[in-house]
Amino acid sequence: MVPSMPRPPIADRPQTSTERTRATRARQQAAGLPDREKVQRAIAKASTALSEAERQSLLAAVLDSVPADQREGFETATRAFLNLPQ
């Protein structure tokens, strides 16, 4: 008879993405950080008051802070977020 394998401790089991998300949100809330979705909505609302030139300037600043190999994806997402033409 083969002895059964002991169950791994909980800390050794991989977390699901839901568990990771909940843990991250709990850490952020404990640190007093605002909810990410609320911040994104506030930024989107505030960015509508900006002129297109100001939004282009903001896009350039974002792209300067991103590594070169990730700029294309960030540019697409940021353009959509700031309501700029693709």
VEXVOBA-127568 format. One record per residue: residue number from 1; chain; x, y, z of N, C-alpha, C, O in turn. Coordinates in nm, 2 decimals. Layout:
# VEXVOBA-127568
{num=NUM	cadena=A	n.X=X	n.Y=Y	n.Z=Z	ca.X=X	ca.Y=Y	ca.Z=Z	c.X=X	c.Y=Y	c.Z=Z	o.X=X	o.Y=Y	o.Z=Z}
...
END
This chain:
# VEXVOBA-127568
{num=1	cadena=A	n.X=0.08	n.Y=-0.12	n.Z=0.00	ca.X=0.00	ca.Y=0.00	ca.Z=0.00	c.X=0.09	c.Y=0.12	c.Z=0.00	o.X=0.18	o.Y=0.13	o.Z=0.08}
{num=2	cadena=A	n.X=0.06	n.Y=0.22	n.Z=-0.09	ca.X=0.14	ca.Y=0.34	ca.Z=-0.10	c.X=0.08	c.Y=0.45	c.Z=0.00	o.X=-0.04	o.Y=0.47	o.Z=0.00}
{num=3	cadena=A	n.X=0.17	n.Y=0.50	n.Z=0.08	ca.X=0.12	ca.Y=0.60	ca.Z=0.18	c.X=0.07	c.Y=0.72	c.Z=0.10	o.X=0.13	o.Y=0.76	o.Z=0.00}
{num=4	cadena=A	n.X=-0.04	n.Y=0.78	n.Z=0.15	ca.X=-0.09	ca.Y=0.90	ca.Z=0.08	c.X=0.00	c.Y=1.02	c.Z=0.10	o.X=0.07	o.Y=1.03	o.Z=0.20}
{num=5	cadena=A	n.X=0.01	n.Y=1.10	n.Z=0.00	ca.X=0.09	ca.Y=1.22	ca.Z=0.01	c.X=0.03	c.Y=1.32	c.Z=0.11	o.X=-0.09	o.Y=1.34	o.Z=0.11}
{num=6	cadena=A	n.X=0.11	n.Y=1.38	n.Z=0.20	ca.X=0.05	ca.Y=1.48	ca.Z=0.29	c.X=0.01	c.Y=1.60	c.Z=0.21	o.X=0.07	o.Y=1.64	o.Z=0.11}
{num=7	cadena=A	n.X=-0.09	n.Y=1.66	n.Z=0.25	ca.X=-0.15	ca.Y=1.78	ca.Z=0.19	c.X=-0.05	c.Y=1.90	c.Z=0.22	o.X=0.00	o.Y=1.91	o.Z=0.33}
{num=8	cadena=A	n.X=-0.01	n.Y=1.97	n.Z=0.11	ca.X=0.08	ca.Y=2.09	ca.Z=0.13	c.X=0.02	c.Y=2.19	c.Z=0.22	o.X=-0.10	o.Y=2.21	o.Z=0.23}
{num=9	cadena=A	n.X=0.10	n.Y=2.26	n.Z=0.30	ca.X=0.05	ca.Y=2.37	ca.Z=0.38	c.X=-0.02	c.Y=2.47	c.Z=0.29	o.X=0.02	o.Y=2.49	o.Z=0.18}
{num=10	cadena=A	n.X=-0.11	n.Y=2.55	n.Z=0.35	ca.X=-0.18	ca.Y=2.65	ca.Z=0.28	c.X=-0.09	c.Y=2.75	c.Z=0.21	o.X=-0.12	o.Y=2.79	o.Z=0.10}
{num=11	cadena=A	n.X=0.02	n.Y=2.79	n.Z=0.28	ca.X=0.11	ca.Y=2.89	ca.Z=0.22	c.X=0.18	c.Y=2.84	c.Z=0.10	o.X=0.23	o.Y=2.92	o.Z=0.02}
{num=12	cadena=A	n.X=0.19	n.Y=2.70	n.Z=0.08	ca.X=0.26	ca.Y=2.65	ca.Z=-0.03	c.X=0.16	c.Y=2.63	c.Z=-0.16	o.X=0.21	o.Y=2.61	o.Z=-0.27}
{num=13	cadena=A	n.X=0.03	n.Y=2.64	n.Z=-0.13	ca.X=-0.06	ca.Y=2.63	ca.Z=-0.25	c.X=-0.06	c.Y=2.76	c.Z=-0.33	o.X=-0.06	o.Y=2.87	o.Z=-0.27}
{num=14	cadena=A	n.X=-0.06	n.Y=2.75	n.Z=-0.46	ca.X=-0.07	ca.Y=2.87	ca.Z=-0.54	c.X=-0.20	c.Y=2.94	c.Z=-0.52	o.X=-0.31	o.Y=2.88	o.Z=-0.50}
{num=15	cadena=A	n.X=-0.20	n.Y=3.07	n.Z=-0.52	ca.X=-0.32	ca.Y=3.15	ca.Z=-0.50	c.X=-0.39	c.Y=3.17	c.Z=-0.64	o.X=-0.32	o.Y=3.18	o.Z=-0.74}
{num=16	cadena=A	n.X=-0.52	n.Y=3.17	n.Z=-0.63	ca.X=-0.59	ca.Y=3.20	ca.Z=-0.76	c.X=-0.59	c.Y=3.35	c.Z=-0.78	o.X=-0.55	o.Y=3.43	o.Z=-0.69}
{num=17	cadena=A	n.X=-0.62	n.Y=3.39	n.Z=-0.90	ca.X=-0.62	ca.Y=3.54	ca.Z=-0.93	c.X=-0.72	c.Y=3.61	c.Z=-0.84	o.X=-0.69	o.Y=3.73	o.Z=-0.81}
{num=18	cadena=A	n.X=-0.83	n.Y=3.55	n.Z=-0.81	ca.X=-0.93	ca.Y=3.61	ca.Z=-0.72	c.X=-0.87	c.Y=3.64	c.Z=-0.59	o.X=-0.89	o.Y=3.74	o.Z=-0.53}
{num=19	cadena=A	n.X=-0.80	n.Y=3.54	n.Z=-0.53	ca.X=-0.74	ca.Y=3.55	ca.Z=-0.40	c.X=-0.63	c.Y=3.66	c.Z=-0.40	o.X=-0.62	o.Y=3.74	o.Z=-0.31}
{num=20	cadena=A	n.X=-0.55	n.Y=3.66	n.Z=-0.51	ca.X=-0.45	ca.Y=3.77	ca.Z=-0.52	c.X=-0.51	c.Y=3.91	c.Z=-0.52	o.X=-0.46	o.Y=4.00	o.Z=-0.46}
{num=21	cadena=A	n.X=-0.62	n.Y=3.92	n.Z=-0.60	ca.X=-0.69	ca.Y=4.05	ca.Z=-0.62	c.X=-0.74	c.Y=4.09	c.Z=-0.48	o.X=-0.73	o.Y=4.21	o.Z=-0.44}
{num=22	cadena=A	n.X=-0.81	n.Y=4.00	n.Z=-0.41	ca.X=-0.86	ca.Y=4.04	ca.Z=-0.28	c.X=-0.76	c.Y=4.08	c.Z=-0.18	o.X=-0.77	o.Y=4.17	o.Z=-0.11}
{num=23	cadena=A	n.X=-0.64	n.Y=4.00	n.Z=-0.18	ca.X=-0.53	ca.Y=4.03	ca.Z=-0.09	c.X=-0.47	c.Y=4.17	c.Z=-0.12	o.X=-0.44	o.Y=4.25	o.Z=-0.03}
{num=24	cadena=A	n.X=-0.46	n.Y=4.20	n.Z=-0.25	ca.X=-0.40	ca.Y=4.33	ca.Z=-0.29	c.X=-0.49	c.Y=4.44	c.Z=-0.25	o.X=-0.45	o.Y=4.54	o.Z=-0.20}
{num=25	cadena=A	n.X=-0.62	n.Y=4.43	n.Z=-0.28	ca.X=-0.72	ca.Y=4.53	ca.Z=-0.24	c.X=-0.72	c.Y=4.55	c.Z=-0.09	o.X=-0.74	o.Y=4.66	o.Z=-0.04}
{num=26	cadena=A	n.X=-0.71	n.Y=4.44	n.Z=-0.01	ca.X=-0.71	ca.Y=4.45	ca.Z=0.13	c.X=-0.59	c.Y=4.53	c.Z=0.18	o.X=-0.60	o.Y=4.61	o.Z=0.27}
{num=27	cadena=A	n.X=-0.47	n.Y=4.50	n.Z=0.12	ca.X=-0.35	ca.Y=4.57	ca.Z=0.16	c.X=-0.36	c.Y=4.72	c.Z=0.13	o.X=-0.32	o.Y=4.80	o.Z=0.21}
{num=28	cadena=A	n.X=-0.41	n.Y=4.75	n.Z=0.01	ca.X=-0.43	ca.Y=4.89	ca.Z=-0.03	c.X=-0.53	c.Y=4.96	c.Z=0.06	o.X=-0.50	o.Y=5.08	o.Z=0.10}
{num=29	cadena=A	n.X=-0.63	n.Y=4.90	n.Z=0.09	ca.X=-0.73	ca.Y=4.96	ca.Z=0.18	c.X=-0.67	c.Y=4.98	c.Z=0.32	o.X=-0.70	o.Y=5.08	o.Z=0.38}
{num=30	cadena=A	n.X=-0.60	n.Y=4.88	n.Z=0.37	ca.X=-0.53	ca.Y=4.89	ca.Z=0.50	c.X=-0.43	c.Y=5.01	c.Z=0.50	o.X=-0.41	o.Y=5.07	o.Z=0.60}
{num=31	cadena=A	n.X=-0.37	n.Y=5.03	n.Z=0.39	ca.X=-0.27	ca.Y=5.14	ca.Z=0.38	c.X=-0.33	c.Y=5.27	c.Z=0.36	o.X=-0.26	o.Y=5.37	o.Z=0.35}
{num=32	cadena=A	n.X=-0.46	n.Y=5.27	n.Z=0.34	ca.X=-0.53	ca.Y=5.40	ca.Z=0.33	c.X=-0.54	c.Y=5.45	c.Z=0.18	o.X=-0.57	o.Y=5.57	o.Z=0.16}
{num=33	cadena=A	n.X=-0.50	n.Y=5.36	n.Z=0.09	ca.X=-0.51	ca.Y=5.40	ca.Z=-0.05	c.X=-0.65	c.Y=5.40	c.Z=-0.11	o.X=-0.73	o.Y=5.31	o.Z=-0.07}
{num=34	cadena=A	n.X=-0.68	n.Y=5.49	n.Z=-0.20	ca.X=-0.82	ca.Y=5.49	ca.Z=-0.25	c.X=-0.84	c.Y=5.37	c.Z=-0.35	o.X=-0.74	o.Y=5.31	o.Z=-0.40}
{num=35	cadena=A	n.X=-0.96	n.Y=5.34	n.Z=-0.38	ca.X=-1.00	ca.Y=5.23	ca.Z=-0.47	c.X=-0.95	c.Y=5.27	c.Z=-0.61	o.X=-0.98	o.Y=5.38	o.Z=-0.65}
{num=36	cadena=A	n.X=-0.89	n.Y=5.17	n.Z=-0.68	ca.X=-0.84	ca.Y=5.20	ca.Z=-0.81	c.X=-0.95	c.Y=5.25	c.Z=-0.91	o.X=-0.92	o.Y=5.34	o.Z=-0.99}
{num=37	cadena=A	n.X=-1.06	n.Y=5.18	n.Z=-0.91	ca.X=-1.17	ca.Y=5.22	ca.Z=-1.00	c.X=-1.22	c.Y=5.36	c.Z=-0.98	o.X=-1.25	o.Y=5.43	o.Z=-1.07}
{num=38	cadena=A	n.X=-1.23	n.Y=5.40	n.Z=-0.85	ca.X=-1.27	ca.Y=5.53	ca.Z=-0.82	c.X=-1.17	c.Y=5.64	c.Z=-0.86	o.X=-1.21	o.Y=5.74	o.Z=-0.91}
{num=39	cadena=A	n.X=-1.04	n.Y=5.60	n.Z=-0.85	ca.X=-0.94	ca.Y=5.70	ca.Z=-0.90	c.X=-0.95	c.Y=5.71	c.Z=-1.05	o.X=-0.94	o.Y=5.82	o.Z=-1.10}
{num=40	cadena=A	n.X=-0.96	n.Y=5.60	n.Z=-1.12	ca.X=-0.97	ca.Y=5.60	ca.Z=-1.26	c.X=-1.09	c.Y=5.68	c.Z=-1.31	o.X=-1.08	o.Y=5.76	o.Z=-1.41}
{num=41	cadena=A	n.X=-1.20	n.Y=5.67	n.Z=-1.25	ca.X=-1.32	ca.Y=5.75	ca.Z=-1.28	c.X=-1.30	c.Y=5.90	c.Z=-1.26	o.X=-1.34	o.Y=5.98	o.Z=-1.34}
{num=42	cadena=A	n.X=-1.23	n.Y=5.93	n.Z=-1.14	ca.X=-1.21	ca.Y=6.07	ca.Z=-1.11	c.X=-1.11	c.Y=6.13	c.Z=-1.21	o.X=-1.13	o.Y=6.24	o.Z=-1.26}
{num=43	cadena=A	n.X=-1.01	n.Y=6.05	n.Z=-1.25	ca.X=-0.91	ca.Y=6.10	ca.Z=-1.35	c.X=-0.98	c.Y=6.12	c.Z=-1.49	o.X=-0.96	o.Y=6.22	o.Z=-1.56}
{num=44	cadena=A	n.X=-1.06	n.Y=6.03	n.Z=-1.53	ca.X=-1.14	ca.Y=6.04	ca.Z=-1.66	c.X=-1.23	c.Y=6.16	c.Z=-1.65	o.X=-1.24	o.Y=6.23	o.Z=-1.75}
{num=45	cadena=A	n.X=-1.30	n.Y=6.18	n.Z=-1.54	ca.X=-1.38	ca.Y=6.30	ca.Z=-1.53	c.X=-1.30	c.Y=6.43	c.Z=-1.54	o.X=-1.34	o.Y=6.52	o.Z=-1.61}
{num=46	cadena=A	n.X=-1.19	n.Y=6.43	n.Z=-1.47	ca.X=-1.11	ca.Y=6.55	ca.Z=-1.47	c.X=-1.04	c.Y=6.58	c.Z=-1.60	o.X=-1.03	o.Y=6.69	o.Z=-1.64}
{num=47	cadena=A	n.X=-1.01	n.Y=6.47	n.Z=-1.68	ca.X=-0.94	ca.Y=6.49	ca.Z=-1.80	c.X=-1.04	c.Y=6.54	c.Z=-1.91	o.X=-0.99	o.Y=6.59	o.Z=-2.01}
{num=48	cadena=A	n.X=-1.17	n.Y=6.53	n.Z=-1.89	ca.X=-1.26	ca.Y=6.59	ca.Z=-1.99	c.X=-1.25	c.Y=6.74	c.Z=-1.99	o.X=-1.29	o.Y=6.80	o.Z=-2.09}
{num=49	cadena=A	n.X=-1.21	n.Y=6.80	n.Z=-1.88	ca.X=-1.19	ca.Y=6.95	ca.Z=-1.87	c.X=-1.07	c.Y=6.99	c.Z=-1.94	o.X=-1.05	o.Y=7.12	o.Z=-1.96}
{num=50	cadena=A	n.X=-0.98	n.Y=6.90	n.Z=-1.97	ca.X=-0.85	ca.Y=6.94	ca.Z=-2.04	c.X=-0.87	c.Y=6.96	c.Z=-2.19	o.X=-0.95	o.Y=6.89	o.Z=-2.25}
{num=51	cadena=A	n.X=-0.79	n.Y=7.05	n.Z=-2.24	ca.X=-0.79	ca.Y=7.07	ca.Z=-2.39	c.X=-0.72	c.Y=6.95	c.Z=-2.45	o.X=-0.65	o.Y=6.87	o.Z=-2.38}
{num=52	cadena=A	n.X=-0.73	n.Y=6.93	n.Z=-2.58	ca.X=-0.67	ca.Y=6.82	ca.Z=-2.65	c.X=-0.51	c.Y=6.83	c.Z=-2.64	o.X=-0.44	o.Y=6.73	o.Z=-2.62}
{num=53	cadena=A	n.X=-0.46	n.Y=6.95	n.Z=-2.65	ca.X=-0.32	ca.Y=6.98	ca.Z=-2.64	c.X=-0.27	c.Y=6.93	c.Z=-2.50	o.X=-0.16	o.Y=6.88	o.Z=-2.49}
{num=54	cadena=A	n.X=-0.35	n.Y=6.96	n.Z=-2.39	ca.X=-0.31	ca.Y=6.92	ca.Z=-2.26	c.X=-0.31	c.Y=6.77	c.Z=-2.24	o.X=-0.22	o.Y=6.71	o.Z=-2.18}
{num=55	cadena=A	n.X=-0.41	n.Y=6.71	n.Z=-2.30	ca.X=-0.42	ca.Y=6.56	ca.Z=-2.30	c.X=-0.30	c.Y=6.50	c.Z=-2.37	o.X=-0.25	o.Y=6.40	o.Z=-2.33}
{num=56	cadena=A	n.X=-0.26	n.Y=6.56	n.Z=-2.49	ca.X=-0.15	ca.Y=6.51	ca.Z=-2.56	c.X=-0.02	c.Y=6.52	c.Z=-2.48	o.X=0.06	o.Y=6.43	o.Z=-2.48}
{num=57	cadena=A	n.X=-0.01	n.Y=6.63	n.Z=-2.41	ca.X=0.11	ca.Y=6.65	ca.Z=-2.32	c.X=0.11	c.Y=6.55	c.Z=-2.21	o.X=0.22	o.Y=6.50	o.Z=-2.18}
{num=58	cadena=A	n.X=-0.01	n.Y=6.52	n.Z=-2.15	ca.X=-0.02	ca.Y=6.42	ca.Z=-2.05	c.X=0.02	c.Y=6.28	c.Z=-2.11	o.X=0.09	o.Y=6.20	o.Z=-2.04}
{num=59	cadena=A	n.X=-0.02	n.Y=6.25	n.Z=-2.23	ca.X=0.01	ca.Y=6.13	ca.Z=-2.29	c.X=0.16	c.Y=6.12	c.Z=-2.31	o.X=0.22	o.Y=6.01	o.Z=-2.28}
{num=60	cadena=A	n.X=0.23	n.Y=6.22	n.Z=-2.36	ca.X=0.37	ca.Y=6.22	ca.Z=-2.37	c.X=0.44	c.Y=6.20	c.Z=-2.24	o.X=0.54	o.Y=6.13	o.Z=-2.24}
{num=61	cadena=A	n.X=0.40	n.Y=6.26	n.Z=-2.13	ca.X=0.46	ca.Y=6.24	ca.Z=-2.00	c.X=0.44	c.Y=6.09	c.Z=-1.96	o.X=0.54	o.Y=6.04	o.Z=-1.90}
{num=62	cadena=A	n.X=0.33	n.Y=6.03	n.Z=-1.98	ca.X=0.31	ca.Y=5.89	ca.Z=-1.94	c.X=0.40	c.Y=5.81	c.Z=-2.02	o.X=0.47	o.Y=5.72	o.Z=-1.97}
{num=63	cadena=A	n.X=0.41	n.Y=5.83	n.Z=-2.15	ca.X=0.50	ca.Y=5.74	ca.Z=-2.24	c.X=0.65	c.Y=5.76	c.Z=-2.20	o.X=0.72	o.Y=5.66	o.Z=-2.22}
{num=64	cadena=A	n.X=0.69	n.Y=5.88	n.Z=-2.16	ca.X=0.83	ca.Y=5.90	ca.Z=-2.12	c.X=0.86	c.Y=5.82	c.Z=-1.99	o.X=0.98	o.Y=5.78	o.Z=-1.97}
{num=65	cadena=A	n.X=0.76	n.Y=5.79	n.Z=-1.91	ca.X=0.78	ca.Y=5.71	ca.Z=-1.79	c.X=0.77	c.Y=5.56	c.Z=-1.80	o.X=0.80	o.Y=5.49	o.Z=-1.71}
{num=66	cadena=A	n.X=0.74	n.Y=5.52	n.Z=-1.92	ca.X=0.72	ca.Y=5.37	ca.Z=-1.94	c.X=0.84	c.Y=5.32	c.Z=-2.02	o.X=0.90	o.Y=5.38	o.Z=-2.11}
{num=67	cadena=A	n.X=0.88	n.Y=5.19	n.Z=-1.99	ca.X=0.99	ca.Y=5.13	ca.Z=-2.06	c.X=0.96	c.Y=5.12	c.Z=-2.21	o.X=0.84	o.Y=5.10	o.Z=-2.25}
{num=68	cadena=A	n.X=1.06	n.Y=5.13	n.Z=-2.29	ca.X=1.04	ca.Y=5.14	ca.Z=-2.44	c.X=0.97	c.Y=5.02	c.Z=-2.49	o.X=0.88	o.Y=5.03	o.Z=-2.58}
{num=69	cadena=A	n.X=0.99	n.Y=4.90	n.Z=-2.44	ca.X=0.92	ca.Y=4.78	ca.Z=-2.49	c.X=0.78	c.Y=4.77	c.Z=-2.45	o.X=0.70	o.Y=4.68	o.Z=-2.51}
{num=70	cadena=A	n.X=0.73	n.Y=4.86	n.Z=-2.37	ca.X=0.59	ca.Y=4.86	ca.Z=-2.33	c.X=0.51	c.Y=4.98	c.Z=-2.37	o.X=0.39	o.Y=4.99	o.Z=-2.35}
{num=71	cadena=A	n.X=0.58	n.Y=5.07	n.Z=-2.45	ca.X=0.51	ca.Y=5.19	ca.Z=-2.49	c.X=0.39	c.Y=5.18	c.Z=-2.58	o.X=0.29	o.Y=5.25	o.Z=-2.56}
{num=72	cadena=A	n.X=0.40	n.Y=5.08	n.Z=-2.67	ca.X=0.29	ca.Y=5.07	ca.Z=-2.77	c.X=0.16	c.Y=5.04	c.Z=-2.70	o.X=0.06	o.Y=5.10	o.Z=-2.72}
{num=73	cadena=A	n.X=0.16	n.Y=4.94	n.Z=-2.61	ca.X=0.04	ca.Y=4.90	ca.Z=-2.53	c.X=-0.01	c.Y=5.02	c.Z=-2.44	o.X=-0.13	o.Y=5.04	o.Z=-2.44}
{num=74	cadena=A	n.X=0.09	n.Y=5.08	n.Z=-2.38	ca.X=0.05	ca.Y=5.20	ca.Z=-2.29	c.X=-0.01	c.Y=5.31	c.Z=-2.37	o.X=-0.10	o.Y=5.38	o.Z=-2.33}
{num=75	cadena=A	n.X=0.05	n.Y=5.33	n.Z=-2.49	ca.X=0.00	ca.Y=5.44	ca.Z=-2.57	c.X=-0.15	c.Y=5.42	c.Z=-2.61	o.X=-0.23	o.Y=5.51	o.Z=-2.61}
{num=76	cadena=A	n.X=-0.18	n.Y=5.29	n.Z=-2.66	ca.X=-0.31	ca.Y=5.26	ca.Z=-2.70	c.X=-0.41	c.Y=5.28	c.Z=-2.58	o.X=-0.52	o.Y=5.34	o.Z=-2.60}
{num=77	cadena=A	n.X=-0.37	n.Y=5.22	n.Z=-2.47	ca.X=-0.46	ca.Y=5.23	ca.Z=-2.35	c.X=-0.48	c.Y=5.37	c.Z=-2.30	o.X=-0.59	o.Y=5.41	o.Z=-2.27}
{num=78	cadena=A	n.X=-0.37	n.Y=5.45	n.Z=-2.30	ca.X=-0.38	ca.Y=5.59	ca.Z=-2.25	c.X=-0.46	c.Y=5.68	c.Z=-2.34	o.X=-0.53	o.Y=5.76	o.Z=-2.30}
{num=79	cadena=A	n.X=-0.44	n.Y=5.65	n.Z=-2.47	ca.X=-0.52	ca.Y=5.73	ca.Z=-2.57	c.X=-0.67	c.Y=5.71	c.Z=-2.55	o.X=-0.75	o.Y=5.80	o.Z=-2.56}
{num=80	cadena=A	n.X=-0.70	n.Y=5.58	n.Z=-2.53	ca.X=-0.84	ca.Y=5.55	ca.Z=-2.51	c.X=-0.89	c.Y=5.61	c.Z=-2.38	o.X=-1.00	o.Y=5.66	o.Z=-2.37}
{num=81	cadena=A	n.X=-0.81	n.Y=5.60	n.Z=-2.28	ca.X=-0.85	ca.Y=5.65	ca.Z=-2.14	c.X=-0.87	c.Y=5.81	c.Z=-2.15	o.X=-0.96	o.Y=5.86	o.Z=-2.08}
{num=82	cadena=A	n.X=-0.78	n.Y=5.88	n.Z=-2.22	ca.X=-0.79	ca.Y=6.02	ca.Z=-2.23	c.X=-0.88	c.Y=6.07	c.Z=-2.34	o.X=-0.89	o.Y=6.19	o.Z=-2.37}
{num=83	cadena=A	n.X=-0.94	n.Y=5.98	n.Z=-2.41	ca.X=-1.03	ca.Y=6.01	ca.Z=-2.52	c.X=-0.96	c.Y=6.09	c.Z=-2.63	o.X=-1.01	o.Y=6.19	o.Z=-2.68}
{num=84	cadena=A	n.X=-0.84	n.Y=6.03	n.Z=-2.67	ca.X=-0.76	ca.Y=6.09	ca.Z=-2.78	c.X=-0.78	c.Y=6.00	c.Z=-2.90	o.X=-0.80	o.Y=5.88	o.Z=-2.89}
{num=85	cadena=A	n.X=-0.77	n.Y=6.06	n.Z=-3.02	ca.X=-0.78	ca.Y=5.97	ca.Z=-3.14	c.X=-0.66	c.Y=5.87	c.Z=-3.15	o.X=-0.55	o.Y=5.90	o.Z=-3.11}
{num=86	cadena=A	n.X=-0.69	n.Y=5.76	n.Z=-3.20	ca.X=-0.59	ca.Y=5.65	ca.Z=-3.21	c.X=-0.50	c.Y=5.68	c.Z=-3.33	o.X=-0.40	o.Y=5.60	o.Z=-3.35}
END
